[in-house]
Every structure is written in structure tokens, then in C-alpha cells.
């Protein structure tokens, strides 16, 4: 199955929203997957500001780590590695 082409309006939405919104939130708005949003943002050369990434990481830590355990630790390590190593 082939993905539908990106429209100029979708590109504008990604440019406007990606720096401050999650790919999941944008995907819901545009009816696209988070992976498609990440890929398109990368193609468009859009990156999240360092402060936004830090805030996102802290929010994930607060929401997923109310308890502790290997799954939560792994999720945080993966997010931390994927976000900060690409900066």
C-alpha cells in the first residue's frame, strides 16, 4: 500500500507544530502515523529545540515513572538516547 502524497498544507502544519507538539499529536491531527511525521519533519529539515526536548523527556519521566521498574527505565533510556544523541 502506497502512502498518500504530502500536501503543502500538511508541510505547513508540521513546520508550525513540530517544534512544540509531539509527533503523535500532529499525527492525530493530520491522520498520519507518528513515524510518518518524524520522517517528514526530517525531510523538511525541522528539528525540535533543545528546551522542548528536555521538557518532553521530563514529562515522559513524570508520567511513565510513577512506579519504577525495568520497563520504565528502558523507555527513559531509549528516549534519552534517541533525543540527545541526535542533537
C-alpha positions as CSV (number, residue, x, y, z in Angstrom):
1,X,0.0,0.0,0.0
2,X,1.4,3.3,-1.0
3,X,1.2,6.4,1.3
4,X,-0.7,9.4,0.1
5,X,1.5,12.3,-1.0
6,X,2.2,15.1,1.4
7,X,0.3,18.3,0.8
8,X,1.6,21.8,1.2
9,X,-0.9,22.4,4.0
10,X,0.4,19.3,5.9
11,X,4.0,20.5,5.4
12,X,3.0,23.9,6.8
13,X,1.3,22.2,9.8
14,X,4.4,20.2,10.5
15,X,6.6,23.3,10.3
16,X,4.3,25.2,12.7
17,X,3.6,22.4,15.2
18,X,6.6,20.1,15.3
19,X,8.8,22.3,17.4
20,X,6.3,22.3,20.3
21,X,4.0,19.3,19.7
22,X,4.7,15.6,19.8
23,X,4.6,13.6,16.5
24,X,1.8,11.6,18.0
25,X,-0.4,14.7,18.5
26,X,0.4,16.0,15.0
27,X,-0.2,12.6,13.5
28,X,-3.7,12.6,15.0
29,X,-4.4,16.0,13.5
30,X,-3.2,15.0,10.1
31,X,-4.4,11.4,10.2
32,X,-0.8,10.1,9.8
33,X,1.4,7.9,12.0
34,X,4.0,9.4,14.3
35,X,6.7,7.7,12.3
36,X,5.5,9.4,9.1
37,X,5.5,12.8,11.0
38,X,9.1,12.2,12.2
39,X,10.2,11.2,8.8
40,X,8.6,14.2,7.1
41,X,10.0,16.6,9.7
42,X,13.4,15.2,9.0
43,X,12.9,15.5,5.2
44,X,11.9,19.2,5.8
45,X,14.9,19.8,8.0
46,X,12.8,20.6,11.1
47,X,14.2,19.9,14.5
48,X,12.9,20.3,18.0
49,X,14.6,23.0,20.0
50,X,16.8,21.7,22.8
51,X,14.5,23.1,25.5
52,X,11.5,21.4,24.0
53,X,13.3,18.0,24.0
54,X,14.3,18.5,27.7
55,X,10.7,19.3,28.6
56,X,9.4,16.3,26.7
57,X,11.9,14.0,28.4
58,X,10.9,15.3,31.8
59,X,7.2,14.9,31.1
60,X,7.7,11.3,30.0
61,X,9.7,10.6,33.1
62,X,7.0,12.0,35.3
63,X,4.2,10.2,33.5
64,X,5.8,6.8,33.0
65,X,7.8,6.5,36.1
66,X,5.3,7.0,38.8
67,X,6.4,3.4,39.7
68,X,9.8,2.1,38.9
69,X,10.8,-1.0,37.1
70,X,12.8,-2.3,34.1
71,X,10.2,-1.3,31.5
72,X,10.1,2.3,32.6
73,X,13.9,2.5,32.9
74,X,14.3,1.1,29.4
75,X,11.7,3.6,28.0
76,X,13.5,6.5,29.5
77,X,16.9,5.4,28.4
78,X,15.7,4.9,24.8
79,X,14.0,8.3,24.7
80,X,17.1,9.9,26.3
81,X,19.5,8.2,23.8
82,X,17.4,8.9,20.7
83,X,16.7,12.5,21.5
84,X,20.0,13.8,22.8
85,X,22.4,11.8,20.6
86,X,20.9,13.4,17.5
87,X,21.4,17.0,18.7
